[in-house]
Structure formats: C-alpha cells, structure tokens
Amino acid sequence: MTASSATSDRLRQVAVTVAEIGCILGTLVGIGVLGTRVEESSGGALAADATLLAPASPAFSIWSVIYGGLAAYTIWQWLPANTANIRARRSGWLVALSMLLNAAWLLVTQQGWLWASVGVIAALVVTLGVLLRRLDETAPTSRAELVVVDGTMGLYLGWVAVATCANVTATLVASGVDPARPTSTFSALAVLAAAAGIESCSQHGSAAGMPWPSPWRGAWVGSASLGSPTNPSRRRSVWPHSPQRSSWWLRPATGIDLGRSAPYREVMTTIADPRQDEIDAFWTEARMRANLNRLEVYCGPTELDSLQPPASSFGGSREVADKLADLIVAGTKTATSSAVWDWEADGDDVPRRGDLEIVLDDSGHPRALIVTTAVQIVPFDEVDAEHARLEGEGDQSLAHWRAVHEDFFIEHAAHDHGFASDMPIVCQRFEVLHSRQRPAG
C-alpha cells in the first residue's frame, strides 16, 4: 500500500465516522430530542396520517435496524483487515454521503421546506442506488461483510425507495393536490409500483437485505389500511349523554351529512352552532398529539382524513354542557349512558369500542377528543354504582344517576316504549386522547 493510498483510506474512514455522527445528531432532531419531531414539523404536513399506504407504527422499527447497520458499517470499515478492502473503498464515500443526506432531510423538514426535502430524499435514493450497483461489482469476502454491508444497504435503499414516493405525494397534497377516489387508490398502487421499480433497478445478487423491506412494508401497509383501531369504513356514531344527546353534528369534508334527525334532537336550541374552522384545526392537532396518524406519507385523502369524528356537546343546557366538558377534560367524567331504544328509533348502531368523538362546550369550542374503550348493555335497574361514579356527575352516587336518567329517558325519548326499569341501557366508557382548557373570555 502506497502512502497516497493509506492517506486516502484514512480520509475515507474519518469521513464515514463524521457522517455517522452527523446522522445520529440528525436523528435526535427528527425524534424530538434536539428539535421538533418530524410529524410535528412542516406545519403538520408530514404528520403520521393513516392513508392507503400507511404502515402501522411498528413498521418504523426497521429504522433501528438500518441505523444499527450503519453504525456497524462504520466500525467494520475501521478494522485493519478492511482498511484497504476494495468494497470499503468503493462504498465508503457514498455511505458517508447517504448519512449526511439523511441528516439533511431531517433538518430541512424542520424548516418546513417540503420541496427541498423532496430534492434531498431524491438525491439520497440515487446515492443508494449507485452504492448498491458498486457493491454488486465485487462479491463480499465473508458472511459478516454480507450482513453488515450488503444487508444494511439493501434495507436502507428498500425503505428509502418508498419514503421517496411518500415524500413526493405528501408534498403534492400539502401544495393543494387533492385527488379523490378512485384516483387516490390508483395513486397508491402507482407509488408502491414505483418503489418496487426503484428497488428492482438496484437489485443485485449479493444484497442480502434487498428483499426484506418490500414484504415488511407491504405487510404493515395492509395492517394499517385494513385494521386500524378506528375503522373509517363505517359511519361513526355521535355519543349519547345524560341527560341530553347532542342536537347537531359536524359535516365532513366530503359534504356527506353524518347527522341523524331524530325529532327529539330538535327540541334543544340552547347550544351554540359548532365553530367548524376551530374544530377542524383541533382535529388536526388532536390526531397528531394522540398518535392516531401512522406514516409521514399522503396519497390523496382517505376516509380517515375526510370523515373526522362527529363533534357534540354533552348536556341539555348551556350550563350543563360547560360543566360536563370541564369534567371530561379534568378526567372526572369517563363514562356516559343512553337508551338502546333511542338508537333503534334513530336507525343507528349503538356506540362501539374504538369510536371517536370531539367534545364541544356550549359555545361550540372543541375541548376534548375521546375514544370509546368499553360498551356494555344492561337493564336500567342493573346499572351499578361503579358506572354511576365514572359518569362523575352530582354526588356520583347510584341514586343520583337513577333519578337524573329516569327523568331524561322519559322527557327526551325518541321511541314510544315509555320508561321501564328493565329497559336496555348502553353503558359506555371512554378515554380522553387530547384536550384543551376553556378558551379565555
């Protein structure tokens, strides 16, 4: 080895190490340790939204493997036996560049420069493509090299390939491109096909990691699309409440009226109209804070984006609506109840576990996003003291609950069965996912 070659090798090793440090710092920024989390940056444009392509959150554990592999590569290339390794020489500078581009992407998104992020990630995928082509020209000399070098870079490109397509679609949607079905469905398929094409163009026989990302990603895409906790394929129900179920609903972005027009809903006129712009903003904030979103990718709006949860006020008067909203935000009220006969009269299903609702105060201000955690149907006279306590109203006693609810079920019934001590009651428990205090003034 000549002095010139030794110097060149040392510079490459140092460059890879410095790039690894930069990659680590960039990652700390992206996960919120040193900056703003990716999903909260760029005005929320990169928030982890459930879409046609959205993998469930565990899919992103693949990044732990990739970052671990890059760290292993950095150590591997410092080993004396690998200092002059032909594959280390052919890959080192490109690996260093890829790690710097990775860190740069995280920093660019912090500034909200979405189109710049597209350029950075495009440069990253090209860099990785060239890198894998170079590795393909020479076979690995050991199993360890196969795993650390080829396996890591194969996984790296495989995941960045779909991330590139995702970044482009997210930026387009943030810029106003808003495809509807079936366009969004075909777009999703096109994104997956494009990602597969990028991988295929760089496929090489020795890349042990190359086949892994596609099935990993595909399985989690299917998991998130078909099995999200709040399945968007069904119409969500507005929650009943004692002593008054809400008399108005949100109208989703699609223009479909999700409201139900039971006659008894019209008798209450004391609740102010909902402030839709404020509710829309609250929903955008709440779904991010509650981690309902799953991937920094958009491919046109899906039902989950368009059909935001219904918004309703709890209570039959302005004072009660405010009081109950305060109890929910404080965590005192974690349950509600309604008559099955009312739901049947409306032609609607009873609430189900996983249903979402935005709780409003009497003035229409959004105060909380709640999710139903349990539903039990029992006769009125079998509702127990624990449920009465969880409703959090009055002295929280069962006697108080029975008195208040008997009056309500008589006065506001949507059915003609009258009151009965054994009438079926929906006992519904919920959890607050995100809340805000009462607006000043």
VOKOL-910129 format. One record per residue (C-alpha): residue in one letter; x, z, y. Coordinates in steps of 0.02 Angstrom, whole numbers, padded with zeros to 5 digits, always signed. Layout:
N
aXZY;...
//
This chain:
441
m+00000+00000+00000;t+00070-00051+00169;a+00073+00063+00320;s-00054-00051+00404;s-00173-00038+00256;a-00154+00151+00249;t-00195+00165+00434;s-00346+00052+00414;d-00408+00154+00266;r-00388+00317+00362;l-00483+00249+00512;r-00624+00193+00398;q-00633+00363+00314;v-00638+00452+00481;a-00770+00331+00547;v-00882+00364+00396;t-00862+00551+00420;v-00901+00545+00605;a-01053+00435+00568;e-01111+00560+00437;i-01102+00699+00567;g-01200+00591+00688;c-01329+00556+00554;i-01350+00742+00522;l-01373+00777+00708;g-01499+00635+00723;t-01594+00705+00575;l-01601+00877+00657;v-01675+00794+00810;g-01803+00699+00706;i-01865+00852+00612;g-01885+00952+00772;v-01736+01070+00759;l-01645+00993+00908;g-01783+00887+00981;t-01963+00831+00957;r-02023+00792+00783;v-02043+00606+00751;e-02232+00619+00728;e-02246+00704+00898;s-02134+00584+00992;s-02180+00418+01073;g-02346+00488+01130;g-02400+00512+00950;a-02384+00327+00909;l-02275+00372+00760;a-02383+00516+00701;a-02406+00526+00514;d-02576+00443+00503;a-02665+00413+00338;t-02684+00223+00328;l-02697+00088+00198;l-02508+00108+00173;a-02494+00294+00197;p-02398+00384+00060;a-02437+00566+00036;s-02313+00683+00118;p-02212+00721-00040;a-02156+00538-00044;f-02039+00576+00100;s-01937+00691-00009;i-01844+00532-00055;w-01751+00554+00111;s-01673+00713+00042;v-01601+00610-00099;i-01540+00475+00020;y-01458+00597+00140;g-01381+00689-00005;g-01314+00525-00071;l-01239+00480+00098;a-01152+00648+00104;a-01088+00618-00073;y-01026+00446-00022;t-00932+00522+00125;i-00843+00641+00005;w-00817+00507-00127;q-00726+00390-00008;w-00604+00530+00038;l-00548+00556-00143;p-00366+00496-00165;a-00416+00378-00304;n-00543+00294-00191;t-00443+00281-00030;a-00391+00103-00070;n-00542+00063-00178;i-00595-00116-00143;r-00780-00068-00140;a-00747+00077-00022;r-00656-00044+00093;r-00795-00173+00085;s-00935-00046+00111;g-00863+00092+00221;w-00886+00018+00393;l-01061-00043+00351;v-01111+00127+00283;a-01047+00207+00443;l-01145+00081+00548;s-01303+00114+00447;m-01292+00302+00476;l-01266+00277+00663;l-01415+00158+00670;n-01518+00287+00576;a-01474+00419+00705;a-01502+00295+00847;w-01677+00258+00785;l-01720+00442+00791;l-01651+00459+00967;v-01740+00302+01030;t-01908+00363+00967;q-01880+00525+01062;q-01887+00421+01221;g-02045+00330+01169;w-01958+00161+01163;l-02057+00087+01020;w-02000-00093+01038;a-01819-00035+01049;s-01848+00062+00888;v-01904-00100+00805;g-01740-00181+00855;v-01638-00034+00790;i-01725-00024+00622;a-01716-00213+00601;a-01528-00202+00629;l-01522-00061+00501;v-01611-00160+00365;v-01498-00311+00396;t-01344-00199+00388;l-01400-00126+00223;g-01441-00298+00154;v-01265-00360+00194;l-01192-00200+00123;l-01278-00221-00045;r-01226-00403-00054;r-01046-00349-00030;l-01061-00217-00164;d-01131-00347-00283;e-00969-00446-00274;t-00872-00310-00367;a-00929-00202-00512;p-00916-00012-00500;t-00770+00065-00593;s-00860+00223-00652;r-01032+00295-00682;a-01006+00414-00536;e-00972+00268-00421;l-01125+00179-00486;v-01236+00327-00443;v-01155+00381-00279;v-01127+00210-00204;d-01249+00086-00283;g-01386+00211-00317;t-01384+00284-00143;m-01376+00117-00052;g-01511+00044-00163;l-01629+00187-00123;y-01580+00177+00060;l-01624-00007+00078;g-01779+00009-00029;w-01857+00139+00083;v-01795+00066+00248;a-01871-00101+00198;v-02048-00033+00203;a-02005+00077+00353;t-01957-00081+00449;c-02125-00161+00415;a-02212+00002+00455;n-02118+00021+00620;v-02170-00154+00673;t-02353-00126+00633;a-02353+00044+00718;t-02280-00034+00875;l-02405-00176+00873;v-02552-00056+00859;a-02481+00052+00997;s-02469-00106+01103;g-02652-00144+01080;v-02660-00248+00922;d-02813-00180+00833;p-02859-00278+00676;a-03020-00237+00588;r-03063-00255+00407;p-03033-00364+00309;t-02887-00413+00421;s-02809-00240+00405;t-02822-00249+00216;f-02732-00416+00209;s-02605-00348+00333;a-02570-00201+00219;l-02539-00317+00072;a-02428-00426+00181;v-02325-00276+00232;l-02297-00225+00052;a-02254-00404+00004;a-02131-00417+00149;a-02047-00255+00097;a-02034-00315-00082;g-01960-00479-00018;i-01827-00389+00081;e-01779-00290-00072;s-01777-00443-00183;c-01663-00539-00065;s-01535-00400-00079;q-01562-00361-00264;h-01404-00353-00366;g-01369-00308-00545;s-01264-00155-00512;a-01380-00068-00387;a-01445+00072-00494;g-01557+00135-00356;m-01639-00027-00306;p-01790-00024-00423;w-01835+00156-00381;p-01908+00150-00205;s-02046+00024-00241;p-02136+00119-00379;w-02103+00284-00290;r-02177+00216-00130;g-02317+00123-00216;a-02375+00274-00315;w-02386+00381-00159;v-02470+00244-00059;g-02605+00238-00191;s-02613+00427-00199;a-02641+00444-00012;s-02760+00297+00003;l-02871+00346-00142;g-02857+00533-00148;s-02845+00606+00025;p-02920+00780+00043;t-03049+00716+00166;n-03105+00555+00085;p-03151+00437+00228;s-03256+00326+00117;r-03407+00441+00129;r-03504+00493+00282;r-03457+00667+00338;s-03594+00791+00375;v-03616+00896+00530;w-03613+01079+00484;p-03769+01186+00491;h-03755+01351+00575;s-03854+01506+00604;p-03962+01512+00699;q-03960+01329+00757;r-03888+01169+00688;s-03815+01053+00817;s-03930+00929+00903;w-03800+00796+00942;w-03656+00703+00865;l-03506+00600+00909;r-03519+00413+00899;p-03362+00347+00811;a-03255+00203+00874;t-03344+00081+00758;g-03507+00108+00852;i-03595+00173+00696;d-03710+00317+00739;l-03674+00455+00615;g-03807+00569+00688;r-03963+00624+00599;s-04126+00626+00692;a-04222+00767+00611;p-04364+00817+00729;y-04307+00997+00748;r-04143+00937+00820;e-04231+00875+00974;v-04304+01043+01024;m-04139+01110+01088;t-04096+01045+01261;t-03984+01184+01325;i-03822+01113+01253;a-03724+01001+01370;d-03677+00825+01319;p-03512+00814+01225;r-03362+00758+01326;q-03310+00612+01216;d-03146+00571+01302;e-03092+00751+01288;i-03150+00759+01108;d-03054+00600+01065;a-02896+00675+01140;f-02924+00838+01048;w-02945+00747+00882;t-02782+00651+00910;e-02692+00814+00945;a-02777+00913+00806;r-02745+00790+00665;m-02561+00792+00709;r-02548+00981+00726;a-02645+01007+00566;n-02533+00883+00471;l-02682+00777+00419;n-02578+00622+00451;r-02460+00561+00318;l-02340+00424+00369;e-02263+00355+00528;v-02348+00188+00498;y-02502+00093+00551;c-02578-00064+00480;g-02735-00076+00581;p-02865+00062+00592;t-02943+00132+00434;e-03099+00237+00416;l-02995+00394+00441;d-02938+00329+00611;s-03110+00266+00665;l-03228+00394+00591;q-03166+00550+00672;p-03256+00708+00616;p-03426+00746+00691;a-03424+00866+00837;s-03555+01001+00853;s-03596+01162+00943;f-03639+01317+00843;g-03787+01416+00907;g-03960+01394+00982;s-03918+01434+01162;r-03775+01412+01285;e-03725+01595+01270;v-03728+01593+01080;a-03632+01429+01072;d-03491+01500+01178;k-03490+01664+01084;l-03480+01582+00914;a-03345+01460+00970;d-03243+01610+01029;l-03271+01698+00862;i-03212+01544+00767;v-03056+01523+00874;a-03018+01709+00854;g-03034+01696+00666;t-03178+01819+00659;k-03305+01691+00601;t-03253+01595+00445;a-03422+01559+00365;t-03592+01486+00404;s-03755+01454+00311;s-03902+01334+00305;a-04056+01293+00203;v-04040+01163+00065;w-04219+01111+00104;d-04165+01061+00280;w-04028+00948+00212;e-04151+00870+00090;a-04279+00842+00227;d-04145+00753+00330;g-04096+00647+00180;d-03917+00709+00188;d-03798+00787+00065;v-03753+00969+00085;p-03577+01006+00151;r-03434+00989+00029;r-03261+01060+00014;g-03141+00961+00123;d-03267+00912+00256;l-03202+00917+00435;e-03290+00962+00596;i-03242+00981+00779;v-03323+01136+00853;l-03380+01124+01034;d-03430+01256+01159;d-03590+01249+01262;s-03511+01132+01391;g-03451+01008+01261;h-03269+01061+01265;p-03185+01047+01094;r-03125+01216+01037;a-03075+01200+00853;l-03052+01083+00707;i-03117+01165+00548;v-03116+01115+00365;t-03239+01174+00234;t-03147+01272+00100;a-03289+01327-00013;v-03475+01294-00036;q-03596+01396-00141;i-03784+01378-00155;v-03878+01539-00189;p-04055+01606-00160;f-04083+01685+00010;d-04102+01859-00063;e-03939+01842-00160;v-03828+01806-00010;d-03706+01951-00019;a-03630+02070+00108;e-03461+01983+00098;h-03535+01819+00160;a-03627+01910+00300;r-03463+01991+00351;l-03373+01823+00352;e-03505+01750+00467;g-03439+01876+00593;e-03597+01897+00697;g-03684+02054+00760;d-03628+02207+00664;q-03579+02093+00519;s-03700+02182+00404;l-03808+02101+00272;a-03964+02174+00353;h-03921+02090+00518;w-03886+01925+00430;r-04053+01927+00339;a-04153+01969+00494;v-04074+01834+00602;h-04080+01700+00470;e-04257+01731+00413;d-04315+01705+00592;f-04212+01548+00608;f-04267+01470+00445;i-04448+01496+00496;e-04431+01435+00676;h-04318+01284+00651;a-04363+01221+00478;a-04351+01033+00454;h-04459+01045+00297;d-04635+01103+00259;h-04597+01229+00121;g-04604+01379+00235;f-04494+01530+00209;a-04463+01605+00037;s-04348+01746-00014;d-04279+01638-00153;m-04256+01478-00051;p-04087+01397-00086;i-03955+01432+00045;v-03790+01341+00072;c-03656+01472+00097;q-03510+01380+00174;r-03337+01447+00210;f-03213+01360+00324;e-03038+01373+00392;v-02977+01335+00568;l-02845+01198+00564;h-02817+01187+00751;s-02893+01272+00902;r-02879+01292+01088;q-02933+01427+01209;r-03079+01410+01327;p-03038+01294+01475;a-03006+01386+01637;g-03152+01391+01755;
//
